[in-house]
């Protein structure tokens, strides 16, 4: 595994962690379940 591969894996993990944090924050802020699902789908498209 090259350094570039390792960096890519680290970046992908960090993006997935941030996605989870955004979804948790949406629940805490009172977003409806439908809004959270839509947010999740948008994030999936971006990532």
C-alpha positions as CSV (number, residue, x, y, z in Angstrom):
1,X,0.0,0.0,0.0
2,X,1.4,3.4,-1.0
3,X,1.2,6.5,1.0
4,X,-1.3,7.9,-1.4
5,X,-3.6,4.8,-0.9
6,X,-3.3,5.3,2.9
7,X,-4.2,9.0,2.6
8,X,-7.2,8.1,0.4
9,X,-8.4,5.6,3.0
10,X,-7.9,8.0,5.8
11,X,-9.9,10.7,3.9
12,X,-12.7,8.3,3.1
13,X,-13.0,7.3,6.8
14,X,-13.0,10.9,7.9
15,X,-15.7,11.8,5.4
16,X,-17.8,8.9,6.6
17,X,-17.3,10.0,10.2
18,X,-18.4,13.6,9.3
19,X,-21.4,12.2,7.5
20,X,-22.5,10.4,10.6
21,X,-21.9,13.5,12.7
22,X,-24.1,15.6,10.4
23,X,-26.9,13.1,10.6
24,X,-26.6,13.0,14.4
25,X,-26.7,16.8,14.5
26,X,-29.8,16.9,12.3
27,X,-31.6,14.6,14.8
28,X,-30.4,16.8,17.8
29,X,-31.6,20.0,16.0
30,X,-35.0,18.5,15.6
31,X,-35.1,17.6,11.9
32,X,-37.9,15.2,11.0
33,X,-37.1,11.6,10.0
34,X,-37.9,12.4,6.4
35,X,-35.5,15.4,6.4
36,X,-32.7,13.2,7.9
37,X,-33.3,10.6,5.3
38,X,-33.1,13.2,2.5
39,X,-29.9,14.6,4.1
40,X,-28.5,11.1,4.2
41,X,-29.3,10.5,0.6
42,X,-27.7,13.9,-0.5
43,X,-24.6,13.1,1.5
44,X,-24.4,9.6,-0.2
45,X,-24.6,11.3,-3.6
46,X,-21.8,13.7,-2.7
47,X,-19.6,11.1,-1.1
